[in-house]
Amino acid sequence: MAEGATVQLVGDQTRQAACRLIMRAPEGWVVRIDRPGRTLRQSSKFWATCGDVAKSGFTWSGTTHDKQGWHDLFLAGWNIAKQRPVRLLIGLEGELVSLMRHSSTLSEAEMAELLDYTSAWCAMHDIALRED
């Protein structure tokens, strides 16, 4: 049996294939049924947006930020807008640390909301974004 099999349920045939995989799985293996995660296209669009904002030279909190910085700012802002708490605590070396979900764990629907949030923010701040 192959390790790490993933089956997307799109009809009776794929459901039956998933059942066959489960029936052949060795004792102790784990089965997880979950909603689909973000798509590669969504992830690429989000990172492209973060890059566009970084290249624009827009300053936030007195400084410019790289693509990763804008990623973190957008994700934190979206979490607050969705009324999802972002935990702030003192880190291991006395630094301020923000604990929140990573964008890689978002569902397709959540990622769509995050993309809407970032697009709206960029429009409000006159930051041009590249086309798809």
N, C-alpha and C positions, 0 to 999 in steps of 0.2 A: 504494500500500500504506500502510495506517495505521501510524503509529509506535506502539511500546509495546504491541503486541497481547499479551494474556495469555489463555491457554486452560487451564482446569482440566480435567484428564483424568478423565472420569467414564464412559467407555464408548467403543465403537468409533467412533461419529460424531464425538466431540470429538477423538479421536486422528487421524482422517482430516482433520478441519479443521486441526489443528495441522500435519500433514504438508503440506497445501495451502499454508498460510501460509509454511512453510519453503521450499517449492519456488518461491514467488513473491518471496521476499525478495531484495533487491539484494545483490550481492557485498559482502563486508566487514561485513555485519550480524552480530550475535551472537545465538545461541540459547542459552537457559539452561533446563535442566530441573531442578526443585528440589522438595523437599517443601513442602507448604503452610505458610505462616507463621501466626503467632498470629491469632486472629479478632478482629474489632472488639469483639465481646461480651467476650472475655477481657481485652482491653486496657482496656475501660471498667470492668470489674469490678476489675482491679488498681488503676487510678487511684482508683476509689471507695473501695477499702480503704485506700489511702494517705491519702486525704482524711479518712476516718473516724478513723484513728489520729491524724492531725494535729489534728482537732477535739476529740479526747478529752483533749488536754492532757498525754498521757503523755510523760514525760521520758526521754531516753536520753543517756547521757554528760553528765549534768548540765544538759541544756537541752531545750526542746521543739523540734520540727522542723515545717516546712511539708510539704505534700504531696510536693514534689520531694525533700526530704530523706529522707522515709520511703521513697520510691521507690528512692533510691540505697542506703539501709540494707538494705532487703529484698533487693534484687538482689545486693548484695555478700554478705549472709548466706547467701542461697540458693546462690550460687556456691561459697562455702566449704563448705557442707553437702554439695554435690555433688562436692566435692574438685576443683573447677576453680580454678586459681590466679587470684588477683586481684593484678595487678602494682601495687606502690606505688613511686613514684619522686619525686624532687625536680623540681618544675615549673620553668618558665621564669623565674619571679619568686621562686624559693626556697620555694614552697609545696609541700605534700604532695599528690600527685595519685594517684588510684586509676584504673588502666586496666582496664576490663572490658567485656564485651559489653553492648550496649544492649538493653533489653527489646524494642525494635522488631525486632531480628534473631532473636528466639526463634521456634522452631517451635511449632506448636499443642500438641504433647506437652510441650515444655519449659515453655510458658506455663502449662499445666495443673499441672505440678509446682510452679512458682513460686506459683501461686494456692493450692495445698495448703499450701505452706510458710508463706505469709503468714496464711492462715486458722488454721493450727495455732499460730503465734506469737501471734496475737491472742487465741486461746482460752486459751493459757497465761498471758497477761497480763491476762485479764478485760476485754478491749476489745470492746465490742459493735460488730458490723458490720451495716450495713443489709442488708435482704433484696434479692434480685435485682430 
